[in-house]
Amino acid sequence: MSYSRQATLSCDNNSDATCSVEAALSIISGKWKLKIYKILRQGAPVRFSMIAKGLGDVSEKSLTFQLREMESDGIIVRKVYPEVPPRVEYGLTDLGRSLHVVFESLDVWGKAYIKANKLEV
């Protein structure tokens, strides 16, 4: 059986109590999503090139895919300005801003884990 992100989000294959957690993790999982979120949570809209620069070693294809998925999930909004050359900016939606609590909790937990396991950062 192959993984279906849509089935995970709709709980088609999992109606137990962990479905909502799995759906949330499906939304924020991805190599670049939390890093993209960290860049966008500063508040002001950010251009594609600035996101790419902030991430460092990400391909244009991977970044585009992650941004499109986040837009489809309602986490970010993409605004295209009718200019030449075209200007595209990304920002968080209200739903995206509501991830602040989750992001902060993951940050605190991650720091505690690193400290408890004496890991280098």
GUGUVEX-231396 format. One line per 10 residues: number of its first residue (from 1); their letters; for each residue x, y, z of N, C-alpha, C. Coordinates in steps of 0.2 Angstrom, whole numbers, plus 2048, in hexadecimal, padded with zeros to 3 digits. Example, Ala and Ser with C-alpha at 12.3 -4.5 7.8 and 13.67 -1.06 7.14 Angstrom:
2
1> AS> 842:7E4:827:83E:7EA:827:842:7F0:827 ~ 840:7F5:823:844:7FB:824:840:800:827 .
! end
This chain:
121
1> MSYSRQATLS> 804:7FA:800:800:800:800:804:806:800 ~ 803:80B:7FC:807:811:7FB:804:816:800 ~ 809:81B:801:807:820:806:802:825:802 ~ 7FD:827:805:7F8:82C:801:7F8:832:806 ~ 7FB:838:805:7FA:83E:809:7F3:840:80A ~ 7EF:83F:805:7E8:841:805:7E4:83D:80A ~ 7E5:836:809:7E2:832:80E:7E4:833:815 ~ 7EA:835:816:7EC:837:81D:7E9:83D:820 ~ 7E8:842:81B:7E5:848:81D:7DD:847:81F ~ 7DA:843:81B:7D3:842:81C:7D1:83C:821 .
11> CDNNSDATCS> 7D6:839:823:7D6:833:828:7D2:82D:825 ~ 7D2:82C:81E:7CF:827:81B:7D1:820:81D ~ 7D8:81F:81F:7DB:819:821:7DC:819:828 ~ 7DA:81E:82C:7DC:81E:833:7D6:822:837 ~ 7D2:81F:83A:7CC:823:83D:7CE:823:845 ~ 7D3:821:847:7D4:821:84E:7D7:828:851 ~ 7D8:828:857:7DA:82F:85A:7E0:832:858 ~ 7E4:82E:855:7EB:832:852:7EA:835:84B ~ 7E4:834:848:7E3:837:842:7E5:83E:841 ~ 7E2:842:846:7E4:849:845:7EB:84B:846 .
21> VEAALSIISG> 7EF:847:84A:7F6:848:84B:7F9:846:844 ~ 7F7:841:841:7FA:83F:83B:7F9:844:836 ~ 7F3:847:835:7F1:84C:831:7F5:852:832 ~ 7F6:854:838:7FA:85A:839:801:859:837 ~ 804:853:839:80B:852:837:80C:851:82F ~ 807:84F:82C:807:84F:824:807:856:821 ~ 804:85A:825:804:861:822:80B:865:823 ~ 80E:863:829:814:867:82A:81A:863:828 ~ 819:85C:826:81F:858:825:822:85A:81E ~ 828:859:81D:82B:85B:817:832:85E:819 .
31> KWKLKIYKIL> 837:85C:815:83E:85F:817:83E:866:818 ~ 83A:86A:814:83B:871:814:835:875:817 ~ 830:872:819:82A:875:81B:82B:879:822 ~ 82E:876:827:82F:87A:82D:834:880:82C ~ 839:87F:828:83D:884:826:83A:88A:822 ~ 836:888:81E:832:88D:81A:82E:891:81F ~ 82A:88D:823:826:890:828:82A:895:82D ~ 830:893:82F:834:897:833:836:89E:82F ~ 837:89E:829:838:8A4:825:832:8A8:824 ~ 82D:8A5:823:826:8A9:822:823:8AC:828 .
41> RQGAPVRFSM> 825:8A9:82E:821:8AB:834:824:8B1:837 ~ 829:8B4:834:82C:8BB:835:826:8C0:834 ~ 822:8BF:830:81C:8C3:82F:81B:8C6:828 ~ 820:8C9:825:820:8CD:81F:820:8C7:819 ~ 81C:8C9:814:81D:8C4:80E:824:8C4:80B ~ 825:8BE:809:82C:8BC:807:82C:8BA:800 ~ 831:8BC:7FC:831:8BA:7F5:835:8B3:7F5 ~ 833:8AF:7EF:836:8A9:7EE:83D:8A8:7EF ~ 841:8AD:7EC:848:8AD:7EC:84B:8AE:7F3 ~ 847:8B2:7F7:84A:8B3:7FE:848:8AC:802 .
51> IAKGLGDVSE> 843:8A9:801:842:8A2:804:847:89D:802 ~ 849:89D:7FC:84E:899:7F9:855:89A:7FC ~ 856:8A1:7FD:85D:8A3:800:85D:8A1:807 ~ 857:8A2:80B:857:8A0:812:858:899:813 ~ 856:894:80E:856:88D:80F:85D:88A:80D ~ 860:88E:809:867:88C:807:867:886:801 ~ 868:880:803:869:87B:7FE:862:878:7FD ~ 85E:87B:7F9:857:878:7F7:857:87A:7EF ~ 854:875:7EC:853:876:7E5:84D:87A:7E4 ~ 84D:87D:7DE:847:881:7DC:841:87D:7DC .
61> KSLTFQLREM> 842:877:7D9:83C:872:7D8:839:870:7DF ~ 83E:86E:7E4:83C:86C:7EA:838:872:7EE ~ 83B:878:7EE:838:87D:7F1:831:87F:7EE ~ 830:87F:7E7:82A:880:7E4:825:87B:7E6 ~ 827:874:7E7:822:86F:7E9:820:870:7F0 ~ 824:872:7F4:823:873:7FB:81E:879:7FC ~ 820:87E:7F9:81B:884:7F9:814:883:7F6 ~ 814:87F:7F1:80D:87E:7EE:809:879:7F3 ~ 80D:874:7F6:809:870:7FB:807:874:801 ~ 80B:879:803:809:87D:809:803:882:807 .
71> ESDGIIVRKV> 803:884:801:7FE:888:7FE:7F7:884:7FE ~ 7F8:87E:7FB:7F2:87A:7FA:7EF:878:801 ~ 7F3:877:806:7F1:876:80D:7EE:87C:811 ~ 7EF:882:80E:7EC:888:811:7F1:88B:816 ~ 7F7:889:816:7FC:88B:81B:7FF:892:818 ~ 800:893:812:803:899:80F:7FF:89B:80A ~ 800:8A2:808:7FC:8A5:802:802:8A7:7FE ~ 800:8A7:7F7:805:8A9:7F2:802:8AE:7EE ~ 805:8B4:7EE:803:8BA:7EA:808:8BB:7E4 ~ 805:8BC:7DE:808:8BD:7D8:806:8C4:7D6 .
81> YPEVPPRVEY> 80C:8C8:7D5:80B:8CF:7D3:80B:8CF:7CC ~ 807:8D3:7C8:807:8D3:7C1:80C:8D8:7BF ~ 813:8D6:7BF:818:8DB:7BD:81D:8D7:7B9 ~ 821:8DA:7B5:826:8D7:7B1:82D:8D9:7B4 ~ 831:8D5:7B6:830:8CD:7B7:82B:8CC:7BD ~ 827:8C7:7BD:822:8C5:7C2:825:8C5:7C9 ~ 822:8C8:7CE:824:8C7:7D5:81F:8C3:7D8 ~ 821:8BE:7DC:81D:8BA:7E0:81F:8BA:7E7 ~ 81A:8BB:7EC:81C:8BB:7F3:818:8B6:7F7 ~ 81A:8B4:7FC:817:8AF:800:816:8B1:807 .
91> GLTDLGRSLH> 811:8AF:80A:80F:8B1:811:80B:8AC:815 ~ 80A:8AC:81B:806:8A8:81F:7FF:8AA:81F ~ 7FB:8A5:81E:7F4:8A6:81F:7F2:8A6:827 ~ 7EC:8A7:829:7EA:8A7:830:7EB:8A0:832 ~ 7EA:89B:82E:7EB:894:830:7F3:893:831 ~ 7F6:895:82D:7FE:895:82D:800:898:834 ~ 7FE:89E:835:800:8A1:83B:7FE:89E:841 ~ 7F9:89A:841:7F6:896:847:7FB:890:848 ~ 800:88F:844:805:889:845:80A:88C:84A ~ 80A:892:84C:80F:895:850:810:891:857 .
101> VVFESLDVWG> 80A:88F:85A:80B:88B:860:80E:884:85F ~ 80C:881:859:80F:87B:858:817:87B:857 ~ 819:880:853:820:882:851:824:883:858 ~ 821:887:85C:824:889:862:825:882:867 ~ 820:87E:867:820:878:86B:825:873:868 ~ 825:873:862:82B:86E:85F:832:871:860 ~ 832:878:860:839:87B:862:83B:879:869 ~ 836:87A:86D:838:879:874:83A:871:875 ~ 835:86D:873:836:866:873:83D:864:870 ~ 83F:866:86A:845:864:867:84B:867:86B .
111> KAYIKANKLE> 84B:86D:86E:850:86F:872:851:86A:878 ~ 84C:868:87B:84C:864:881:84F:85D:87F ~ 84D:85B:879:84F:854:877:857:855:876 ~ 859:85A:872:860:85B:871:864:85B:877 ~ 862:85F:87C:865:860:882:865:859:886 ~ 860:855:886:85F:84F:88A:864:84A:887 ~ 865:84A:880:869:845:87D:870:847:87B ~ 871:84D:87E:878:850:87D:87A:850:875 ~ 875:852:871:877:853:86A:87A:859:868 ~ 87E:859:863:881:860:861:87C:863:85B .
121> V> 87B:869:85B:877:86C:857:87B:870:852 .
! end
